[in-house]
Amino acid sequence: PDFILWLLVAGHQYVTFVDPKGLRNLRGPEDPKISFYHTIKDVERRLGDPDIVLNSFIVAPTPYKEVAHWNAGSGPMSISDFKARNVYFQVDERSSYVGNILARIVSPQTN
């Protein structure tokens, strides 16, 4: 990832890796660049410190329509399917993606 966002909130450290990444050349939803959101949680568990929360997000300049055909096992992926993998679309979600990422970082039900 190109950026690290480090937030201190209520005694917790939220260390978030943010990668501005085009999606066209990736191999689909299981590409390691996308699945890093899951891999980083393994690292978090190994740290064993409940006050440190690790996250990873991709901010994609690729328009959603160019990857809407990707299949997540149950058919074409929706924007919600991408969000579940911490992928946000810079163009399609221009007015909301930054706020949505920040909310997701500090929301305990998504970490």
N, C-alpha and C positions, 0 to 999 in steps of 0.2 A: 504493500500500500504506500501511497505517496504522502499521506498526511496522518498525523496522530493528534487527536483531540483529547485533551485530558481535563476532565471536569471534577471538581471537588464539590459534592453536594451532601449535606447532612452526615458528614463523617465517612462517606464512601468516596472512593476514587473510581471514576469511570474512565477507563483508557480505551479509546475507540480508534480503530484504524479505518481511514477513509481512502478509498481508491477511486479517483475519476477514471473510468474505464469504459471504452467502447465495447459493445457486446457482439458485434457482427462476426468477429473472428474466433469467438469462444466456441467450445464444443457442446453447448447447451447448458441446461440447469445443473448438471453434475460436474461442470468444469471446476477444477481446483480453485480458480479465482473466485467463483461464486460460492462454492462450498466452504470457503474459509470462514464464513460467519459461524459455521458449525464447528470447525476445527479449533477456532480460538476459544470456544467454550471448554474444550478438552484441556487446553492450557490453563484456563481459569480454574478448573477443578483441581488440577495438579498443584496450583499455587496454594490452595487450601486456605485462603484468607477471605472471609465473607465481606470484608470492606473493600475489596478490589473486584471490579466488574469489567470484563473485557468484552468488546464488541468489534464487529467489522461490518462495513457498509460499502457498497459500490454505488457511485453516482454516475449514471450512464448518460453520455451525450447522445447515444443511439436512440432514435425514436422508438417507442413501444411497437409500432406497427411493423418495424423491421425484424422483430424477434417474436411477435405474437404467435407465430407458427410453432415455436418450441413446444415440446410435449413434456409434461411433468408426470406422465404415467396415466393420467385420466383425461387426456385431451389437451388442446392448446392452452397455453398459460395465459392467465389474466394478469392485469397489473397487480391484483391482490396476491397472486401466486408469487410474483417477483418480490413484492414487499415482504412476504413470509420468509424469503431468502435474503432479506436486507439489501435488495436492489431497488434503487429509486431512479426514476427517469427525469433528467434535468429539463428536458423540453416539455414533456407531457405533464409534469407536475411542478412547473416552474414557480408557482406561487405557494406551494405547500411542502416541497420535499425537505427543505432545511428544518422547518418546524417539526415535521413528522419524524425526522431522524433524531432530533434532540429529544422529543417526547419519548421516543422508543428507547433511547439510551437510558433514561432515568426511570422508566416504568418497570417496576419489578415483575409484572406478569409476562414481559417479553424477554426477560434476561435469563 
